Amino acid sequence: MVPPGGSNEPAGLSSEISRRVVAAIEQSIPLYDHVNNLISFGRAQTARKFAIEALQLEKPKLVLDAGIGPGTTSKLLLDLCDPDQLVGLDASPMQLKTAQRNLTPFGQASLHLVRGTFEFLPFRDNVFDAIITCYALRDSVDIRKSLGEYQRICGQLGVFADVDLAKPDNVVKRAGSIFYVRYVMPLIAKLAIVGKMKGNPWRMIVPTYKALPTTNALLSMLRGAFVSVECREFLMGGIVAIVSRRPTSRHQRSKH
């Protein structure tokens, strides 16, 4: 089921760009967290923590980290929520192996790693208490289809959180964000990796950002499938954390 709302313009990457993005992310693994912290001035991690705390989870049974990467978000989930079972999904076998290695000290017994894509999630309907995806939704080939899949697998009392770069609706803010992503981010990354890594895999952020819908368009895609309860901006609107709940969630019932 694809969430209603939003424009009919394409939202997502071409298959070729998607393959290049996966390769760039794999190349960035050794310096992934270090460089991302630099280019976001530390706000990338702040947004992750905000979203996890806003999930309002009390010992959840089953949580999905979609686009687990090297396990950065999962470390916070294990520390802050301590779920009975944490599922980490990624399209890259290399990323899954890295996540397994990085998360072993945090209690691997509760971790299950699954290879798959956002558009075709290999899970049953209504199975997860919570789903979070951080800096990964914009890597989708079809963002609308990915959101439909997240809705499908989210439990009737479940909650979904998306943390990612934002494309502000305000024209001035959007121009500033585009300039930062296109020119400043790659420059900071290049200076951080000089002598440590060939090329600059962070340049692949640019095409993923180009394919990203504006914040209001993304919220529109979510309406009808979820009920957005919080939308917080970071880095002067350059990063957004959106926490949405199913219409039948306890959070919504408590309002009536």
VOBA-1610 file (N, C-alpha, C; in pm, whole numbers, padded with zeros to 5 digits, always signed):
BEGIN
Met+00085-00120+00000Met+00000+00000+00000Met+00088+00124+00000Val+00066+00213-00092Val+00143+00336-00101Val+00067+00447-00032Pro+00129+00520+00063Pro+00059+00626+00133Pro+00009+00732+00036Pro-00112+00783+00058Pro-00162+00889-00028Pro-00094+01021+00002Gly-00118+01119-00083Gly-00063+01252-00059Gly+00065+01274-00135Gly+00103+01402-00145Gly+00226+01436-00214Gly+00201+01457-00362Ser+00301+01510-00430Ser+00288+01533-00573Ser+00308+01403-00648Asn+00283+01408-00778Asn+00301+01289-00861Asn+00441+01283-00923Glu+00527+01378-00887Glu+00662+01378-00940Glu+00742+01261-00883Pro+00837+01208-00960Pro+00918+01097-00911Pro+00991+01134-00783Ala+01002+01039-00691Ala+01073+01060-00566Ala+01159+00937-00542Gly+01286+00948-00574Gly+01376+00835-00556Gly+01488+00837-00658Leu+01578+00741-00645Leu+01696+00734-00730Leu+01675+00640-00848Ser+01751+00660-00953Ser+01755+00562-01060Ser+01832+00440-01011Ser+01813+00326-01076Ser+01882+00204-01035Ser+02033+00220-01043Glu+02082+00290-01145Glu+02226+00310-01160Glu+02283+00396-01049Ile+02216+00508-01018Ile+02262+00593-00908Ile+02255+00518-00776Ser+02151+00437-00758Ser+02137+00358-00635Ser+02257+00266-00616Arg+02301+00199-00723Arg+02418+00110-00713Arg+02544+00189-00677Arg+02558+00308-00734Arg+02675+00392-00705Arg+02672+00442-00562Val+02552+00470-00510Val+02539+00514-00371Val+02580+00403-00275Val+02534+00280-00302Val+02571+00167-00217Val+02722+00149-00216Ala+02785+00158-00334Ala+02930+00144-00343Ala+03001+00255-00265Ala+02948+00377-00272Ala+03009+00489-00200Ala+02996+00470-00049Ile+02881+00422-00004Ile+02862+00399+00139Ile+02958+00290+00188Glu+02972+00185+00108Glu+03066+00079+00146Glu+03208+00132+00153Gln+03245+00218+00061Gln+03380+00276+00062Gln+03402+00364+00185Ser+03294+00428+00232Ser+03307+00522+00344Ser+03313+00456+00481Ile+03291+00325+00488Ile+03275+00257+00617Ile+03383+00291+00719Pro+03513+00289+00685Pro+03613+00313+00790Pro+03601+00450+00858Leu+03550+00549+00787Leu+03542+00685+00843Leu+03398+00736+00847Tyr+03303+00646+00837Tyr+03163+00682+00823Tyr+03115+00775+00935Asp+03126+00731+01058Asp+03075+00810+01170Asp+03155+00939+01190His+03286+00929+01176His+03373+01045+01198His+03339+01159+01102Val+03331+01128+00974Val+03306+01231+00874Val+03163+01283+00883Asn+03067+01193+00904Asn+02928+01237+00914Asn+02908+01330+01033Asn+02982+01305+01140Asn+02975+01393+01256Asn+03030+01532+01221Leu+03137+01534+01143Leu+03198+01661+01104Leu+03107+01741+01011Ile+03055+01676+00907Ile+02977+01751+00807Ile+02842+01796+00861Ser+02797+01736+00971Ser+02670+01778+01031Ser+02691+01859+01158Phe+02816+01889+01190Phe+02851+01963+01312Phe+02792+01896+01436Gly+02790+01762+01433Gly+02741+01684+01546Gly+02590+01669+01552Arg+02519+01734+01462Arg+02372+01732+01470Arg+02310+01603+01418Ala+02384+01528+01338Ala+02331+01401+01286Ala+02299+01307+01402Gln+02390+01298+01497Gln+02370+01211+01613Gln+02263+01268+01706Thr+02258+01400+01720Thr+02156+01463+01803Thr+02016+01431+01751Ala+02000+01435+01618Ala+01870+01404+01558Ala+01833+01258+01579Arg+01932+01169+01571Arg+01905+01027+01598Arg+01852+01009+01741Lys+01919+01069+01837Lys+01879+01054+01977Lys+01739+01110+02000Phe+01712+01225+01939Phe+01579+01284+01953Phe+01472+01187+01903Ala+01493+01131+01783Ala+01392+01042+01724Ala+01371+00918+01810Ile+01478+00860+01859Ile+01465+00739+01942Ile+01390+00769+02071Glu+01422+00881+02134Glu+01351+00919+02256Glu+01205+00951+02228Ala+01178+01012+02111Ala+01041+01046+02075Ala+00957+00923+02041Leu+01021+00811+02014Leu+00947+00688+01989Leu+00868+00644+02113Gln+00915+00687+02230Gln+00849+00657+02357Gln+00831+00507+02378Leu+00941+00435+02360Leu+00936+00290+02371Leu+00971+00246+02513Glu+00892+00155+02564Glu+00919+00095+02694Glu+00939-00055+02674Lys+01065-00096+02669Lys+01101-00236+02648Lys+01023-00298+02532Pro+01041-00246+02409Pro+00969-00301+02292Pro+01016-00442+02260Lys+00927-00519+02200Lys+00961-00657+02166Lys+01037-00667+02034Leu+00998-00588+01935Leu+01058-00602+01803Leu+01072-00464+01737Val+01197-00426+01705Val+01228-00296+01647Val+01311-00317+01521Leu+01283-00239+01417Leu+01357-00246+01292Leu+01441-00120+01273Asp+01571-00140+01245Asp+01659-00032+01201Asp+01679-00053+01051Ala+01607+00025+00972Ala+01608+00008+00826Ala+01718+00093+00764Gly+01813+00026+00700Gly+01933+00093+00653Gly+02032+00102+00766Ile+02064-00012+00825Ile+02143-00016+00948Ile+02284+00037+00929Gly+02338+00029+00806Gly+02474+00078+00784Gly+02572+00010+00877Pro+02665+00086+00936Pro+02762+00026+01028Pro+02709+00006+01169Gly+02582+00037+01192Gly+02521+00010+01322Gly+02513+00130+01414Thr+02532+00250+01363Thr+02534+00369+01447Thr+02402+00390+01521Thr+02291+00381+01450Thr+02160+00399+01513Thr+02127+00283+01605Ser+02164+00162+01564Ser+02134+00045+01646Ser+02204+00049+01782Lys+02323+00104+01786Lys+02391+00119+01915Lys+02306+00202+02011Leu+02249+00311+01960Leu+02164+00396+02043Leu+02035+00324+02083Leu+01977+00248+01989Leu+01855+00174+02020Leu+01879+00072+02131Leu+01990-00001+02123Leu+02022-00100+02224Leu+02048-00034+02360Asp+02108+00083+02356Asp+02141+00154+02481Asp+02019+00221+02542Leu+01935+00284+02459Leu+01826+00365+02512Leu+01694+00288+02527Cys+01672+00184+02444Cys+01544+00114+02444Cys+01552-00030+02492Asp+01667-00093+02470Asp+01688-00233+02507Asp+01574-00323+02458Pro+01551-00327+02326Pro+01442-00411+02273Pro+01472-00559+02291Asp+01367-00638+02299Asp+01386-00783+02306Asp+01458-00834+02181Gln+01415-00782+02066Gln+01477-00821+01941Gln+01493-00696+01853Leu+01613-00681+01797Leu+01642-00571+01706Leu+01678-00629+01571Val+01607-00586+01468Val+01633-00631+01332Val+01703-00519+01257Gly+01816-00550+01196Gly+01886-00453+01114Gly+01881-00494+00968Leu+01829-00405+00884Leu+01814-00435+00741Leu+01905-00345+00659Asp+01967-00403+00557Asp+02049-00325+00464Asp+02060-00404+00334Ala+02079-00331+00224Ala+02096-00396+00093Ala+02240-00443+00072Ser+02332-00393+00155Ser+02474-00421+00136Ser+02524-00529+00232Pro+02572-00643+00180Pro+02630-00745+00269Pro+02748-00690+00348Met+02826-00601+00289Met+02940-00544+00360Met+02895-00462+00480Gln+02788-00385+00462Gln+02736-00307+00573Gln+02683-00398+00684Leu+02617-00506+00646Leu+02564-00598+00746Leu+02676-00663+00826Lys+02784-00700+00758Lys+02899-00759+00829Lys+02962-00658+00923Thr+02970-00533+00879Thr+03027-00428+00963Thr+02939-00404+01086Ala+02808-00400+01065Ala+02715-00381+01177Ala+02727-00495+01277Gln+02738-00617+01227Gln+02751-00731+01317Gln+02877-00719+01402Arg+02986-00679+01338Arg+03113-00663+01410Arg+03104-00549+01513Asn+03045-00438+01473Asn+03038-00322+01562Asn+02942-00340+01678Leu+02838-00422+01657Leu+02734-00436+01759Leu+02755-00556+01850Thr+02853-00639+01820Thr+02878-00758+01904Thr+02894-00723+02051Pro+02967-00618+02088Pro+02981-00586+02231Pro+02852-00538+02297Phe+02748-00507+02218Phe+02625-00450+02273Phe+02515-00553+02294Gly+02546-00681+02280Gly+02446-00784+02302Gly+02392-00840+02173Gln+02472-00912+02103Gln+02437-00962+01971Gln+02320-01061+01974Ala+02292-01120+02093Ala+02186-01220+02102Ala+02051-01164+02058Ser+02029-01032+02075Ser+01900-00972+02040Ser+01899-00915+01899Leu+02008-00933+01824Leu+02022-00871+01693Leu+02004-00973+01580His+01922-00935+01481His+01902-01017+01363His+01928-00930+01241Leu+02017-00973+01154Leu+02054-00895+01037Leu+01993-00955+00912Val+01932-00869+00830Val+01857-00914+00713Val+01898-00830+00593Arg+01925-00898+00481Arg+01954-00825+00358Arg+01823-00802+00282Gly+01801-00678+00240Gly+01680-00647+00166Gly+01676-00501+00126Thr+01578-00466+00045Thr+01561-00328+00000Thr+01438-00267+00065Phe+01436-00135+00070Phe+01325-00065+00135Phe+01194-00084+00060Glu+01201-00101-00071Glu+01080-00113-00151Glu+01014-00250-00143Phe+01089-00351-00099Phe+01038-00488-00088Phe+01085-00547+00045Leu+01027-00501+00154Leu+01072-00544+00286Leu+01028-00688+00312Pro+01123-00775+00350Pro+01093-00917+00366Pro+01036-00952+00504Phe+00926-00884+00541Phe+00866-00906+00672Phe+00715-00916+00660Arg+00652-00979+00760Arg+00507-00992+00764Arg+00441-00857+00794Asp+00312-00849+00766Asp+00236-00728+00795Asp+00227-00705+00946Asn+00227-00579+00986Asn+00196-00536+01123Asn+00281-00606+01229Val+00411-00626+01202Val+00491-00708+01292Val+00579-00627+01387Phe+00615-00503+01352Phe+00712-00429+01432Phe+00645-00330+01527Asp+00698-00324+01649Asp+00654-00224+01746Asp+00702-00085+01705Ala+00822-00081+01646Ala+00878+00047+01605Ala+00973+00025+01487Ile+00977+00125+01400Ile+01068+00124+01284Ile+01138+00259+01280Ile+01269+00256+01260Ile+01342+00381+01245Ile+01437+00368+01127Thr+01446+00472+01049Thr+01541+00476+00938Thr+01614+00610+00943Cys+01745+00605+00947Cys+01826+00727+00964Cys+01919+00747+00845Tyr+01902+00859+00777Tyr+01987+00897+00665Tyr+01990+00788+00558Ala+01874+00728+00534Ala+01866+00617+00440Ala+01746+00627+00346Leu+01637+00693+00388Leu+01518+00698+00304Leu+01547+00761+00168Arg+01634+00861+00167Arg+01665+00929+00040Arg+01744+00840-00056Asp+01793+00725-00007Asp+01863+00630-00093Asp+01767+00535-00164Ser+01638+00550-00140Ser+01539+00463-00201Ser+01528+00487-00352Val+01500+00380-00424Val+01468+00393-00565Val+01327+00451-00581Asp+01239+00418-00486Asp+01101+00469-00489Asp+01061+00502-00345Ile+01066+00629-00309Ile+01039+00670-00171Ile+00895+00639-00131Arg+00799+00662-00221Arg+00659+00635-00188Arg+00637+00486-00159Lys+00698+00402-00240Lys+00682+00259-00219Lys+00747+00216-00089Ser+00861+00275-00057Ser+00929+00244+00069Ser+00841+00281+00188Leu+00780+00400+00184Leu+00693+00442+00292Leu+00572+00350+00304Gly+00520+00305+00189Gly+00410+00209+00191Gly+00449+00079+00258Glu+00572+00035+00234Glu+00621-00087+00298Glu+00638-00068+00449Tyr+00686+00048+00489Tyr+00700+00074+00633Tyr+00563+00075+00700Gln+00464+00132+00633Gln+00329+00130+00688Gln+00279-00014+00702Arg+00305-00095+00600Arg+00256-00233+00599Arg+00309-00315+00716Ile+00437-00300+00747Ile+00498-00386+00850Ile+00491-00326+00990Cys+00446-00201+00999Cys+00434-00136+01130Cys+00310-00188+01202Gly+00324-00227+01328Gly+00213-00280+01405Gly+00101-00179+01423Gln-00018-00227+01457Gln-00133-00139+01473Gln-00112-00037+01585Leu-00025-00068+01678Leu+00010+00026+01783Leu+00153+00075+01764Gly+00203+00065+01641Gly+00344+00092+01614Gly+00374+00238+01585Val+00503+00266+01574Val+00552+00400+01549Val+00666+00394+01449Phe+00671+00495+01361Phe+00773+00502+01256Phe+00847+00634+01266Ala+00980+00629+01258Ala+01061+00751+01264Ala+01156+00756+01145Asp+01162+00872+01085Asp+01255+00896+00974Asp+01343+01015+01009Val+01475+00993+01005Val+01571+01101+01027Val+01655+01111+00901Asp+01665+01231+00846Asp+01738+01244+00721Asp+01773+01390+00694Leu+01854+01410+00592Leu+01872+01545+00542Leu+01735+01597+00500Ala+01718+01728+00510Ala+01589+01788+00476Ala+01606+01883+00360Lys+01500+01894+00281Lys+01493+01993+00175Lys+01384+02092+00215Pro+01422+02202+00281Pro+01321+02294+00335Pro+01228+02349+00227Asp+01104+02378+00266Asp+01009+02437+00173Asp+01035+02586+00155Asn+01088+02650+00256Asn+01124+02790+00245Asn+01234+02805+00140Val+01212+02894+00043Val+01302+02906-00071Val+01443+02945-00028Val+01453+03037+00067Val+01585+03083+00112Val+01658+02971+00186Lys+01587+02904+00277Lys+01648+02793+00349Lys+01689+02680+00255Arg+01602+02654+00155Arg+01632+02546+00061Arg+01756+02579-00021Ala+01769+02703-00063Ala+01888+02744-00139Ala+02014+02726-00055Gly+02005+02762+00074Gly+02120+02745+00162Gly+02155+02599+00182Ser+02053+02513+00197Ser+02077+02370+00216Ser+02138+02308+00090Ile+02086+02346-00026Ile+02140+02292-00152Ile+02286+02332-00168Phe+02317+02458-00138Phe+02456+02504-00148Phe+02545+02425-00052Tyr+02497+02405+00070Tyr+02577+02333+00170Tyr+02602+02189+00127Val+02497+02122+00081Val+02512+01982+00041Val+02599+01968-00084Arg+02584+02057-00177Arg+02654+02045-00304Arg+02801+02084-00295Tyr+02833+02185-00212Tyr+02969+02237-00212Tyr+03042+02223-00077Val+02975+02254+00032Val+03044+02257+00162Val+03064+02117+00218Met+02959+02035+00218Met+02972+01899+00271Met+03086+01821+00204Pro+03090+01815+00070Pro+03199+01741+00006Pro+03338+01797+00039Leu+03346+01929+00056Leu+03475+01990+00088Leu+03521+01951+00228Ile+03430+01956+00326Ile+03465+01915+00463Ile+03506+01769+00463Ala+03429+01686+00392Ala+03461+01543+00386Ala+03598+01520+00323Lys+03627+01592+00214Lys+03756+01575+00146Lys+03871+01610+00238Leu+03857+01719+00312Leu+03963+01759+00405Leu+03981+01657+00517Ala+03870+01593+00557Ala+03875+01496+00667Ala+03938+01364+00625Ile+03927+01329+00495Ile+03974+01197+00452Ile+04105+01203+00374Val+04158+01323+00350Val+04280+01334+00271Val+04392+01250+00331Gly+04454+01170+00249Gly+04561+01082+00294Gly+04513+00954+00360Lys+04381+00940+00377Lys+04325+00821+00443Lys+04239+00737+00350Met+04191+00799+00243Met+04096+00730+00155Met+04104+00792+00016Lys+04098+00708-00086Lys+04098+00759-00223Lys+03959+00809-00262Gly+03957+00912-00346Gly+03830+00965-00390Gly+03756+01035-00276Asn+03627+01054-00297Asn+03544+01117-00194Asn+03402+01061-00204Pro+03375+00949-00133Pro+03242+00887-00144Pro+03129+00977-00097Trp+03159+01080-00017Trp+03053+01168+00033Trp+02996+01257-00077Arg+03062+01261-00193Arg+03006+01337-00306Arg+02875+01274-00355Met+02854+01146-00325Met+02731+01080-00368Met+02610+01123-00286Ile+02631+01204-00183Ile+02518+01262-00111Ile+02439+01354-00205Val+02509+01418-00298Val+02446+01518-00384Val+02330+01460-00466Pro+02347+01350-00541Pro+02233+01298-00618Pro+02120+01246-00530Thr+02153+01194-00411Thr+02046+01147-00323Thr+01966+01266-00270Tyr+02034+01376-00246Tyr+01963+01496-00198Tyr+01877+01555-00309Lys+01927+01551-00431Lys+01851+01604-00545Lys+01719+01531-00561Ala+01717+01400-00534Ala+01596+01320-00551Ala+01502+01328-00431Leu+01545+01394-00324Leu+01467+01402-00201Leu+01351+01500-00216Pro+01229+01463-00174Pro+01119+01560-00176Pro+01138+01665-00067Thr+01067+01776-00079Thr+01073+01877+00026Thr+01009+01821+00154Thr+01034+01888+00265Thr+00982+01840+00393Thr+00830+01830+00391Asn+00762+01933+00340Asn+00615+01928+00335Asn+00564+01818+00243Ala+00635+01795+00132Ala+00595+01687+00041Ala+00610+01552+00110Leu+00717+01535+00187Leu+00738+01410+00259Leu+00630+01390+00365Leu+00597+01497+00437Leu+00490+01488+00536Leu+00357+01453+00470Ser+00335+01507+00352Ser+00212+01478+00278Ser+00205+01330+00240Met+00320+01273+00203Met+00324+01130+00171Met+00286+01044+00291Leu+00323+01093+00411Leu+00299+01015+00532Leu+00155+01025+00582Arg+00087+01135+00550Arg-00049+01153+00600Arg-00142+01049+00539Gly-00230+00999+00621Gly-00322+00895+00577Gly-00273+00758+00613Ala-00141+00737+00603Ala-00083+00610+00643Ala-00044+00614+00790Phe+00013+00728+00830Phe+00052+00749+00969Phe-00007+00883+01014Val+00001+00908+01142Val-00035+01038+01196Val+00093+01098+01252Ser+00142+01204+01190Ser+00266+01265+01233Ser+00245+01337+01365Val+00323+01302+01466Val+00307+01363+01597Val+00420+01460+01629Glu+00533+01445+01563Glu+00643+01537+01586Glu+00728+01551+01460Cys+00769+01673+01432Cys+00861+01701+01323Cys+00959+01806+01373Arg+01081+01768+01393Arg+01181+01858+01450Arg+01294+01882+01350Glu+01333+02008+01337Glu+01442+02044+01247Glu+01571+02065+01325Phe+01682+02028+01261Phe+01815+02047+01317Phe+01903+02110+01208Leu+02016+02162+01249Leu+02112+02221+01155Leu+02043+02325+01066Met+01968+02417+01132Met+01899+02525+01061Met+01806+02473+00952Gly+01741+02361+00979Gly+01647+02304+00885Gly+01708+02207+00786Gly+01838+02182+00798Gly+01906+02093+00705Gly+01891+01946+00738Ile+01847+01916+00860Ile+01819+01779+00903Ile+01680+01779+00966Val+01601+01677+00939Val+01467+01668+00996Val+01446+01531+01058Ala+01377+01529+01171Ala+01337+01405+01237Ala+01185+01404+01243Ile+01124+01305+01179Ile+00978+01294+01175Ile+00938+01165+01246Val+00854+01178+01346Val+00806+01061+01420Val+00656+01051+01396Ser+00613+00938+01340Ser+00472+00919+01302Ser+00419+00791+01364Arg+00291+00795+01400Arg+00228+00679+01463Arg+00107+00635+01382Arg+00072+00509+01396Arg-00048+00460+01332Arg-00169+00530+01392Pro-00275+00552+01316Pro-00393+00622+01369Pro-00455+00554+01490Thr-00430+00424+01507Thr-00490+00350+01619Thr-00392+00334+01735Ser-00281+00409+01734Ser-00180+00392+01839Ser-00231+00442+01973Arg-00170+00394+02080Arg-00205+00437+02216Arg-00190+00587+02230His-00087+00643+02163His-00062+00786+02172His-00183+00865+02123Gln-00241+00820+02012Gln-00355+00890+01956Gln-00481+00868+02041Arg-00499+00747+02091Arg-00617+00718+02172Arg-00620+00802+02298Ser-00503+00829+02353Ser-00496+00904+02478Ser-00544+01047+02462Lys-00555+01094+02336Lys-00600+01232+02312Lys-00752+01244+02315His-00822+01133+02314His-00968+01137+02301His-01035+01097+02433
//
